[in-house]
Amino acid sequence: MKERAMGRRELLRFSAAGAVLATAAGASQGDTPESERAGAETVTTNADVLVVGGGAAGTMAAIQSARAGADTFLVERGTQLGGTTTTGGVAFPGLFDAWGRQIIAGIGWELVRECVELDGGALPDFSKVPEHHWMNQVRVNPFLYALLAEEKCAQAGVRIAYYEFPQSVRETAEGWMVECAGFGTRRRVFCRQIIDCTGGAEVVGLLNLPRLREAETQPGSMLFMLDTPDDPGRPAGALESLYVHGADSTNSRTVTEANLAGRKSILEKVRREKRRLTHLQPEAGFRESFRIDGETLVTVDDYTSGRMFDDAVCYAFYPVDLHTRGGVTPKPLRQGIVPTVPLRALIPKRSRNILVAGRCVSSDRLANSGLRVQASCMAMGQAAGAAAALAARENTTPLNVPLEEIGKTLRMHGAIVPPDNGRG
Ligand SMILES: Cc1cc2nc3c(=O)[nH]c(=O)nc-3n(C[C@H](O)[C@H](O)[C@H](O)COP(=O)(O)OP(=O)(O)OC[C@H]3O[C@@H](n4cnc5c(N)ncnc54)[C@H](O)[C@@H]3O)c2cc1C
């Protein structure tokens, strides 16, 4: 995307304070400092594609968008990439395979495979159908995963801003102006396309586009490790989790409440069981909040019948997996069934120039309980990244990008696009 009327160089010339800060602070990644205001510097960022949220979906969306040639900017409110995989501690992404063959590959698989290889681990044999679905989830080292994700973003040319989140979104003649806040930073992002990968469709919410959610959502979980008291200093133990009922990722107040409640119950457990706490994730994992009401809504019938959508951009695979107060009893899919995700489920109804990817995909509750797993989120993210990059290039909206073009771009970057007739 071209620089706006007052470009980077002009702004630096016009703003003495900006020029000083640009040198002193490094004005990283092409940001344009505008002014210094009571502790918050205002910067302007231009991009073709803005990705919000750097979890399973957002990381792949950003890398795909940049690899497809779009100038891509990623805003993540946390400290690192990976979202639930890293910060939530759910470091066992699945499922990349179904019924004896790989159904999700592409950028997510590239990252997971390299992570396992660098860590000296072993990958599952996808030609074998496991006894239980979870056996083919891939265990990744979450620390390494976050580092590799950052490296892949840098190599693709994705610029990243941590500790920031959008506060307002406005339509402009060329796309969007998104105001983001971070500590000491106010940022205006001018972009053509947005991909909302926040988990709870938070940008879609800022735009007042319709979202869906249940009155009572599935519990979240706090992940931790305990060990016996007789071996201090040895960070060991198996990963355990405690449900956090009512955990809600919607805003800072509800996330604070969930974290406080999760940590309190772990402290109680440590005291009760007289064991050592050797590991604790910094944040609870959230299973469910808002989903979008998209151009297509994937129903549980679509999901469990393996409906082949005309505009399918990826596969998904996992049992229907709804957690309640009483626990969870996954309902496996029938032999041979492999659900698909349509492009229209990534597009909020009656919107232009915005996509979502990840667990906020347009779906009913039961379909979402299967669609929300990490490999599917990665595949949706990659598809959204391709659609957004092509839309930015052609100066159109993702719904108008020819599906063949999206498919071609995805295959070029290693993804499996339905119907692939088993060719992979
Ligand atoms: C306890 C638990 C167990 C699970 N078990 C499994 C499993 O075994 N296998 C599996 O594959 N999946 C599992 N899942 C599901 C899966 O981990 C998640 O659904 C998936 O990771 C969601 O990916 P995402 O990219 O949509 O969202 P997330 O991973 O949640 O990423 C969203 C990112 O957006 C950021 N963000 C949010 N709001 C904003 C904002 N306003 N501005 C900027 N950034 C923002 C967040 O910080 C985060 O980094 C589990 C989930 C939980 C909670």
The ligand as a Tripos MOL2 file, in Angstrom:
@<TRIPOS>MOLECULE
LIG
   53    58     1     0     0
SMALL
NO_CHARGES

@<TRIPOS>ATOM
      1 C1         -7.8800  -25.8000   28.0360 C.3       1 LIG1
      2 C2         -7.9330  -25.9780   26.5590 C.ar      1 LIG1
      3 C3         -7.6160  -27.2020   25.9950 C.ar      1 LIG1
      4 C4         -7.6200  -27.3570   24.6210 C.ar      1 LIG1
      5 N1         -7.2190  -28.5510   24.0720 N.ar      1 LIG1
      6 C5         -6.9140  -28.5940   22.7640 C.ar      1 LIG1
      7 C6         -6.2460  -29.7060   22.2010 C.ar      1 LIG1
      8 O1         -6.0060  -30.6930   22.8830 O.2       1 LIG1
      9 N2         -5.8570  -29.6670   20.8980 N.ar      1 LIG1
     10 C7         -6.1460  -28.5840   20.1120 C.ar      1 LIG1
     11 O2         -5.7340  -28.5760   18.9480 O.2       1 LIG1
     12 N3         -6.8420  -27.5360   20.5940 N.ar      1 LIG1
     13 C8         -7.2130  -27.5070   21.9000 C.ar      1 LIG1
     14 N4         -7.8720  -26.4170   22.4070 N.ar      1 LIG1
     15 C9         -8.4390  -25.3960   21.5080 C.3       1 LIG1
     16 C10        -7.4060  -24.4880   20.9140 C.3       1 LIG1
     17 O3         -6.2510  -24.4000   21.7070 O.3       1 LIG1
     18 C11        -7.9440  -23.0570   20.6830 C.3       1 LIG1
     19 O4         -9.3040  -23.0520   20.3190 O.3       1 LIG1
     20 C12        -7.1320  -22.4060   19.5700 C.3       1 LIG1
     21 O5         -5.7730  -22.3580   19.9590 O.3       1 LIG1
     22 C13        -7.6660  -21.0450   19.2420 C.3       1 LIG1
     23 O6         -6.7900  -20.4150   18.3620 O.3       1 LIG1
     24 P1         -7.0910  -18.9170   17.9060 P.3       1 LIG1
     25 O7         -5.9440  -18.5030   17.0710 O.co2     1 LIG1
     26 O8         -8.4690  -18.8050   17.3760 O.co2     1 LIG1
     27 O9         -7.1280  -18.0980   19.2870 O.3       1 LIG1
     28 P2         -6.0240  -17.9230   20.4230 P.3       1 LIG1
     29 O10        -5.0500  -19.0110   20.4420 O.co2     1 LIG1
     30 O11        -6.8100  -17.6490   21.6610 O.co2     1 LIG1
     31 O12        -5.2710  -16.6140   19.9780 O.3       1 LIG1
     32 C14        -5.8590  -15.3610   20.0330 C.3       1 LIG1
     33 C15        -4.7450  -14.3380   20.1740 C.3       1 LIG1
     34 O13        -5.2960  -13.0490   20.0460 O.3       1 LIG1
     35 C16        -4.8060  -12.2130   21.0580 C.3       1 LIG1
     36 N5         -5.8330  -11.2010   21.2620 N.ar      1 LIG1
     37 C17        -7.0620  -11.3710   21.7810 C.ar      1 LIG1
     38 N6         -7.7300  -10.2280   21.7730 N.ar      1 LIG1
     39 C18        -6.9070   -9.3080   21.2050 C.ar      1 LIG1
     40 C19        -7.0440   -7.9340   20.9090 C.ar      1 LIG1
     41 N7         -8.1720   -7.2780   21.1670 N.pl3     1 LIG1
     42 N8         -6.0120   -7.2940   20.3390 N.ar      1 LIG1
     43 C20        -4.8410   -7.9480   20.0960 C.ar      1 LIG1
     44 N9         -4.6660   -9.2560   20.3470 N.ar      1 LIG1
     45 C21        -5.6920   -9.9230   20.8910 C.ar      1 LIG1
     46 C22        -4.5840  -13.1300   22.2320 C.3       1 LIG1
     47 O14        -3.6520  -12.5900   23.1210 O.3       1 LIG1
     48 C23        -4.0840  -14.3880   21.5500 C.3       1 LIG1
     49 O15        -2.6960  -14.3810   21.3810 O.3       1 LIG1
     50 C24        -7.9570  -26.2590   23.7920 C.ar      1 LIG1
     51 C25        -8.3050  -25.0320   24.3570 C.ar      1 LIG1
     52 C26        -8.2900  -24.8680   25.7180 C.ar      1 LIG1
     53 C27        -8.6170  -23.5250   26.2890 C.3       1 LIG1
@<TRIPOS>BOND
     1     1     2 1
     2     2     3 ar
     3     2    52 ar
     4     3     4 ar
     5     4     5 ar
     6     4    50 ar
     7     5     6 ar
     8     6     7 ar
     9     6    13 1
    10     7     8 2
    11     7     9 ar
    12     9    10 ar
    13    10    11 2
    14    10    12 ar
    15    12    13 ar
    16    13    14 ar
    17    14    15 1
    18    14    50 ar
    19    15    16 1
    20    16    17 1
    21    16    18 1
    22    18    19 1
    23    18    20 1
    24    20    21 1
    25    20    22 1
    26    22    23 1
    27    23    24 1
    28    24    25 2
    29    24    26 1
    30    24    27 1
    31    27    28 1
    32    28    29 2
    33    28    30 1
    34    28    31 1
    35    31    32 1
    36    32    33 1
    37    33    34 1
    38    33    48 1
    39    34    35 1
    40    35    36 1
    41    35    46 1
    42    36    37 ar
    43    36    45 ar
    44    37    38 ar
    45    38    39 ar
    46    39    40 ar
    47    39    45 ar
    48    40    41 1
    49    40    42 ar
    50    42    43 ar
    51    43    44 ar
    52    44    45 ar
    53    46    47 1
    54    46    48 1
    55    48    49 1
    56    50    51 ar
    57    51    52 ar
    58    52    53 1
@<TRIPOS>SUBSTRUCTURE
     1 LIG1         1 GROUP 0 **** ****
